[in-house]
């Protein structure tokens, strides 16, 4: 029997998961890595720690499973997107810690570019909006602030790779310097139609093209073999790469136009498949490459990103000491019938889609003497559902697609009150699959298609199985009233900075 491995490198941890040919989890292991916050709004990771954690998670998973690496058909990679690492592709010298997707140090440059270029120009070129969220402004900051880096980059002695680039390069014995189209579409440097690095975008950010990785398809191609001296101890095909949110879409078998998923993790990400049709957003969403199979046209998606979802639960637990566990937060939330008029907008680092307001900061609104801990806990969960509603609404307006259900995954889907409220506020069923590790599963699926383990997309659709479903029960009047109060609370966050 053949198995598939998936390296799932996320914002807070790295996992390696083994799947069988039916998409069932056989074994896994996970390690957290350190978060560095050198200044307010700055977030960094140590690339070497991420690689060492990858090595350890692979070794531990293989050992605990008892599976011979020779039985691995292939290894896929999925990763936190927009996070960028500057390194020498020959020597391996890392010039600076990884600058993480949450990092805001590129904000000043973005504001300058807004004066020179129109939002429509950028959207047509890249599918994106002006924001320090994406990799381009992070790369520009590195070039301007790390001594000697620009000179080295212009000589081709530095590559600015996303995490998939870093992992593939290490896995293949420092040979392959690549990024797949789904990750490349998050640089703000790739032309969303041609799938090539765009000269005008590179000029706008003053970034040399020779310092960027080669763009490759997400699936249908073996990029290289693992180094026998590496964590697998033998040659195994590295053959499927997807940015984490695109991987979740892939793992949820959303291969048909109009199918969408929402991943509830540290942040929250809602994507809907728009097929080979490239939809440009008029409502603050992103046009992104969902995936591409070698030799075929790319499949696109509309995406909305929420910065704070699961991290709000962590904030209530660690900073506010309001609960001890996420389960306890659910228990408090279920003690009350509703939020008691309390609304939380967790704009800790501004608001992402569909607002894109870096000047916003978080608020707790509607407090009265009646409010208690249970109301605040419930409002915290409901804030994620409201943010998802904003994106869901914008996707329907931009795409003209009326979604009839939403597939969900991620750690927060374990919250019953959140999932129930999400169905109520959207007015459609919310469905969770049997395998909720859909991000890793998507990477495994992409690898499996590359080596012929899966014949086509219909084969993968047949493997997806529903586990839980929440149907809406809230009446329209109550729903509209709650949405109205949510919008009022959002208004209170704006123009704070």
FENMO-V857062 format. One record per residue. RES is the residue in one letter. SS is DSSP state (alpha for helix, beta for strand, coil for the rest). Layout:
BEGIN
res | ss
RES | SS
RES | SS
END
This chain:
BEGIN
res | ss
X | coil
X | coil
X | beta
X | beta
X | beta
X | beta
X | beta
X | beta
X | beta
X | coil
X | coil
X | coil
X | beta
X | beta
X | beta
X | beta
X | beta
X | beta
X | beta
X | beta
X | coil
X | coil
X | coil
X | coil
X | beta
X | beta
X | beta
X | beta
X | beta
X | beta
X | beta
X | beta
X | coil
X | coil
X | coil
X | beta
X | coil
X | coil
X | coil
X | coil
X | coil
X | coil
X | coil
X | beta
X | beta
X | coil
X | alpha
X | alpha
X | alpha
X | alpha
X | alpha
X | alpha
X | alpha
X | alpha
X | alpha
X | alpha
X | alpha
X | alpha
X | alpha
X | alpha
X | alpha
X | alpha
X | alpha
X | alpha
X | alpha
X | coil
X | coil
X | coil
X | alpha
X | alpha
X | alpha
X | beta
X | beta
X | beta
X | beta
X | beta
X | beta
X | beta
X | beta
X | coil
X | coil
X | coil
X | coil
X | beta
X | beta
X | beta
X | beta
X | coil
X | coil
X | coil
X | coil
X | coil
X | coil
X | beta
X | coil
X | coil
X | coil
X | beta
X | beta
X | coil
X | coil
X | coil
X | coil
X | coil
X | coil
X | coil
X | alpha
X | alpha
X | alpha
X | alpha
X | alpha
X | alpha
X | alpha
X | alpha
X | alpha
X | alpha
X | coil
X | coil
X | alpha
X | alpha
X | alpha
X | alpha
X | alpha
X | alpha
X | alpha
X | alpha
X | coil
X | coil
X | coil
X | coil
X | coil
X | coil
X | coil
X | coil
X | alpha
X | alpha
X | alpha
X | alpha
X | alpha
X | alpha
X | alpha
X | alpha
X | alpha
X | alpha
X | alpha
X | coil
X | coil
X | coil
X | alpha
X | alpha
X | alpha
X | alpha
X | alpha
X | alpha
X | coil
X | coil
X | coil
X | coil
X | beta
X | beta
X | beta
X | beta
X | alpha
X | alpha
X | alpha
X | alpha
X | alpha
X | alpha
X | alpha
X | alpha
X | alpha
X | coil
X | coil
X | coil
X | coil
X | coil
X | coil
X | beta
X | beta
X | beta
X | alpha
X | alpha
X | alpha
X | alpha
X | coil
X | coil
X | coil
X | coil
X | coil
X | beta
X | coil
X | coil
X | coil
X | coil
X | coil
X | coil
X | beta
X | coil
X | alpha
X | alpha
X | alpha
X | alpha
X | alpha
X | alpha
X | alpha
X | coil
X | coil
X | coil
X | alpha
X | alpha
X | alpha
X | coil
X | coil
X | beta
X | beta
X | beta
X | coil
X | coil
X | beta
X | coil
X | coil
X | coil
X | coil
X | beta
X | beta
X | coil
X | coil
X | coil
X | coil
X | coil
X | coil
X | coil
X | coil
X | coil
X | coil
X | coil
X | beta
X | beta
X | beta
X | beta
X | beta
X | beta
X | beta
X | alpha
X | alpha
X | alpha
X | alpha
X | alpha
X | alpha
X | alpha
X | alpha
X | coil
X | coil
X | coil
X | coil
X | coil
X | coil
X | coil
X | coil
X | beta
X | beta
X | beta
X | beta
X | beta
X | coil
X | coil
X | coil
X | beta
X | beta
X | beta
X | beta
X | beta
X | beta
X | beta
X | beta
X | coil
X | coil
X | coil
X | coil
X | coil
X | coil
X | coil
X | coil
X | coil
X | coil
X | beta
X | beta
X | beta
X | beta
X | beta
X | beta
X | coil
X | beta
X | coil
X | coil
X | coil
X | coil
X | coil
X | beta
X | beta
X | beta
X | beta
X | beta
X | beta
X | beta
X | beta
X | coil
X | coil
X | coil
X | alpha
X | alpha
X | alpha
X | alpha
X | alpha
X | alpha
X | alpha
X | alpha
X | alpha
X | coil
X | coil
X | coil
X | coil
X | coil
X | coil
X | coil
X | alpha
X | alpha
X | alpha
X | alpha
X | alpha
X | alpha
X | alpha
X | alpha
X | coil
X | coil
X | coil
X | coil
X | coil
X | coil
X | coil
X | coil
X | coil
X | beta
X | beta
X | beta
X | coil
X | coil
X | coil
X | coil
X | coil
X | beta
X | coil
X | coil
X | coil
X | coil
X | coil
X | beta
X | coil
X | coil
X | coil
X | coil
X | coil
X | beta
X | beta
X | beta
X | coil
X | coil
X | coil
X | coil
X | coil
X | coil
X | coil
X | alpha
X | alpha
X | alpha
X | alpha
X | alpha
X | alpha
X | alpha
X | alpha
X | alpha
X | alpha
X | alpha
X | alpha
X | alpha
X | alpha
X | alpha
X | alpha
X | alpha
X | alpha
X | alpha
X | alpha
X | alpha
X | alpha
X | alpha
X | alpha
X | alpha
X | alpha
X | alpha
X | coil
X | coil
X | coil
X | coil
X | coil
X | beta
X | beta
X | beta
X | beta
X | beta
X | coil
X | alpha
X | alpha
X | alpha
X | alpha
X | coil
X | alpha
X | alpha
X | alpha
X | alpha
X | alpha
X | alpha
X | alpha
X | alpha
X | alpha
X | alpha
X | alpha
X | coil
X | coil
X | beta
X | beta
X | beta
X | beta
X | beta
X | coil
X | coil
X | coil
X | coil
X | alpha
X | alpha
X | alpha
X | alpha
X | alpha
X | alpha
X | alpha
X | alpha
X | alpha
X | alpha
X | alpha
X | alpha
X | alpha
X | coil
X | coil
X | coil
X | coil
X | coil
X | coil
X | alpha
X | alpha
X | alpha
X | alpha
X | alpha
X | coil
X | coil
X | coil
X | coil
X | beta
X | beta
X | beta
X | beta
X | beta
X | coil
X | coil
X | coil
X | coil
X | coil
X | alpha
X | alpha
X | alpha
X | alpha
X | alpha
X | alpha
X | alpha
X | alpha
X | alpha
X | alpha
X | alpha
X | alpha
X | alpha
X | alpha
X | alpha
X | alpha
X | alpha
X | alpha
X | coil
X | coil
X | coil
X | coil
END
